[in-house]
Amino acid sequence: MLPSFLIGLREGLEAALVVGILVAYMSRIGRRDLLPRMWAGVVLAIVLSLALGAILTFGAYTLSFTAQEVIGGVLSLLAVAMVTWMIFWMQRAGRTMTRSLQGGVDDAVREGSLWAIVVLGFVSVAREGIETTLFLWAMVRSFGDTPGALIGAVLGISAAAVAGWLIAKGAVRLSLRGFFTWTAAFLIVVAAGVLAYAVHDLQEAAVLPGPFSGAAPVDPDTGTVLVGWGAVPFGWAFDVSSAVPPGSALAHLLQGLIGFMPLMSWLQVIAWGLYTAIVGGLFFRNLLRSAPRQHPAVAPETVSPDGAESPSPITTESK
């Protein structure tokens, strides 16, 4: 429940801040009459995200086991790719997000089109909604505990909506830079676990070689797939099922937090390690490089809900 809660909280807060920026800017330029159109776009984005989740959840039941594994593996890879892209996109574009959204409002007002504002609200929220739906679906499929994961996600999104409203009203001051940095680091670890399970799916479907295919090294005496160094690269890396029984609370906790499974293949371990090292390394390198630009002398670029200029709610440190 905790991983899905944090994902719902992070992604929900991103969406809430984006909507808050749009509402504040429309109020500032005296175009609150456009708000119903923007909210229509936001509602359409939420409906699309829920529909996507329903299709992913119920649409694959009529497929064969192999087809389900292939689709599950591919969609999990897509979820990891989207989350990875969003993490680095937030690092790069977070400083200019407010200006970009305000520019989108200005363009829509100049065009005078009903659909321009609807599309702006839709695109601003759909990006976060689709990413959240796809990643939560991949998490639930990978880690199990569907009720707990869904409850956690709903609680996280609800908390994000309340937090976003309180921040917009000025009732709460939160270190958003610290929040998004730490949750991004957490997402990298969770995404590595989803990637490892995607490899597991594709190995079960025989798309990738592994313990379920003829490429696996087998003990000539027992006929079982080897475990340990002698099983590199297509056998089992380790098997601690006796210490951490699959399906136990500890197994669910470890799998949900860090993607650990009691029985993992070498390709899963390699994928987990490479993703964590490469993506985590690039993330913290960019973080260190951007640290000097967080000096207080940086010019503010957004507006507060009451229309006054204030630091960006997404990128500037609040205390």
N, C-alpha and C positions, 0 to 999 in steps of 0.2 A: 504493500500500500504506500510506503514512504516514497519509493522512486516515482510512482505515478503521481503522487501528491505534489512532489517538487516539480515534475515536468508540467503538470497542469498549472501550478502557481507561476512558474517562470513564463511559459508561453502565454498564459492568460494575462499576466501583468504586462507583457510586451504589447498585446492587442489592446488592453485597456489604456495604456499610455498613448498609443497611436490614435485611438478614438478621442482621448482627452485633448490631444494636440489639435485635432481637426475641429472639435467643438469650440475650443478656446479661440482658435483663429477666426472661425466663422462669426463668433460673437464679437470679436475685436473689430472686424471690418463691417459690422452691422448687417450681416447676412444670416441671421438666425432662421430666416424663412427657408434656408436651404437644408436645415438640420433634418426635417422629415425624409428628404431624399437620401441624405447620408445614412440615416438609420435604416432605410429600406435596403440599401446596399449591404449594411452590416448584417441584417437579418438574413438576407439571401446567402451571405457567406457562411453564416452559422448553419443554415439548412443544408447547404452543399457539404459542409464538413460532417454533419450527422448522417446525411445520405451516403457519403463515402464510407463512413464507419459501418453502416448497416450492410452495404454491398460487400465489404470485405468480410464481415462477420458471417453473413448468411449465404453469400453467393457461391461459396466454394464447396458446400456440402454435397452437391451432386457429382462432383468430380472424383476421379480415381485417386488413390492414395499418392501415387507418383506425381500426378498433376498438382495435387494440393501442396506437396512438398516443393515442387518446382516454383509454383506461384508464390508460396510463402517465402521461399528463399530469395526470389527475385525482388519481391516487395520489401522484404527486410533490408536488402541491399539498397533499394531506393530510399527507404526511410533513413538509413545511416548516411547516405549521400546528402539528403536534404538537411538533416540535422547538422552535419559537418559544414555544409555551405552556409547555413544560417549562423552558426557560431562565428565563422570568419567574416561573414557579411556584417554582423553586428559590431565586430571589432573595427571594421574598416569604415562602415557607413553610419555608425551610430551618431557621430558628431554632426553629420549633415542631414540626419533624418528629418528633424523639425523643419529645416529650410526646404527640403524636398517636398514634404507634405504640404507646406504652405504654398509652394509653387504649383502643386497640383490643384489646390483650391482656386488659385488665381487663374490658371488656365481654364478650369471648368466654368468659372464665373464669366470670363471673357467669351467663351463659346456660347454661353447662355442655354446650354442643352440640359434637359431634365436628366438624361442618361449619364452625362459626364459626372455629375455629383454621385449618382447611384453607383457608377463604376468605380469611382474613387473610394467610396466607403467599402464596396465589395472587395476590391483588390487589397486594400489596406488590412482587412481582417482575414480574407480567405487564405492569404499566404501563411499566417500563423495557424489558422484552423486546420488546413490540410496537413501541414507539417505535424501538428499535435495529434491529429487523428491517425495518421499513418504510423507515427512513432509509437503511440500508445497501443495500436493494434499489433505492431511487431513485438512490443514488450509483452503483451498479454499472451500472444502465441508462443513466445519464447520461454517465458518464465512461469506461465500458468497462473493460478489464483485469480481467475477472471473477476469474481465479485469484489475482492479486495482491491484489485487494480482499478476497476471502474469507480468504486467508492472513493479511492484516493484521488483519482483524476477529477471527479466532480467536486470534492472538497477543495482541491487545489485551485480549480478554475473559479469556484465561488469565492474563495479567499482572495484571489487575484482581483476579481471584480470589486470587492469591498475595498481592498487596499488601493486600487486605482482610483476609486471614487474619493477616498479619504485624502490621497495625495493631491488629486486635482483640486479639492476643497481647501488644501493647506492644513488639514487637521493632523496629518502625519508627515514626518520628515524621515526619509529612509535613504541609506547609502545605496543608491541604485547601482553605482559603478561596482561596488563591492558585491552586491547581490547578483548582478549579471555575470561578474567574473567567476564567483564561486559556483554558481549553478551551471555555467558553461563547462567548468572543469568537471563537475559531476556528470554532465551530459556526455562528455567525452568517454568517461569510464562506462556509463550505461550503453552508449552506442557501440563500444568495443564488445560488450556482451551480446548485443543484438547481432553484430557482425559474426561473432563466433557461432551463434545459433543458426544464422543464415547458411554458414558453411556446413553445419550439421544437417540442415534440411537438404541442401544440394548433394551432400554425400549420400543421404538416405535415398534420394531420387537417382543416384548413380550419375548425376551430372558431373560431380567431382569424384576423383578416386578417394577411397577411404576404407574404413573397417567394414563397410557393407558391400564392397565390391571385390572382384577377384584380384585387385591390386594389393590387398592387405596381406601383410606377412603373417603366416599361420604356424603355430607350434605343430611340428610333424607328429608328435605323440598324442596330443589331445585334440588337435584340429581347431583350437580356438585362436582368435586373433591375438597377436602378441601385444604386450603392454611394456612401455618403458623405452629406453634408448635403442634397443634392438628393433623397435617397431617404426623407426623413422623411415619415410615420412608419411606412410599411409595407414599406420596402425594406431593403437591407443597410446596417448602420452602418459596417462595415469588412470588409476581406478581406485578411488577411496570410498567406494560405495558402502563398505563395511563400517567405516568411521562416520560417514555422512550419508545416511540412507536417502536415496532419491524419494522425493515426495514429503520428506520431513520438513518441519518448520525451519530448521537451520539451512537445509538445502535451498528452500524457497528464498530465504533471506539473503544468502550468499549469491544466488543466481540473480536476484532482483537488484542487488547493490553493485556487484562487480562482474556479473556474467559467469561466475564460477559454477561448473557442473561436476558432480562426483566422478563422472566418466567422460573424458574429453579426448578427442583425436589430436594427433599432432598438427594437422592443418588448422583446427580450431585454435589451438594454443598459439601457433605462429601468427594467425590472422589477428588474434587479440593483442599479442605483444607488439606486432608491427604497427597496428592502428594506434594503440596507446602511445607508443614511442614517437611515431611520426606526427600524428595530429596533436598530441599533447605537447611535444617539443615545439612545433610551429606556433601553437597557441601561446605558450608562455614566452617564446622569443618575441612575438609581436607585442605581448603585454609589456615586456621590459622595454622594448623600443618606443612604445607609446607613452610610457610613464612620464618622461620630461614634458610632454605636451599637455599634461593634466595640471600645469601650473595655474594658479588662480588668475593670472593675467589674461587667460584665454577669454575672448569676447563672448558674451552671451548671445544666443541665437534664437531664442524662442519666447513665447509669451505665456504668462500664467493665465489661469481661467478667468481672472478679472480683467484681462487685457493688458496688464503691465508687463514690461520686459523683465525676463528672469532667466536664470541659467536653464539649459536643457534638462528636462526631467529624466532623460534616458542616459546621458553621458556624464553629467556633472555630479560631483560628490555632494550629497546632502548629509546633514548631521542632525 
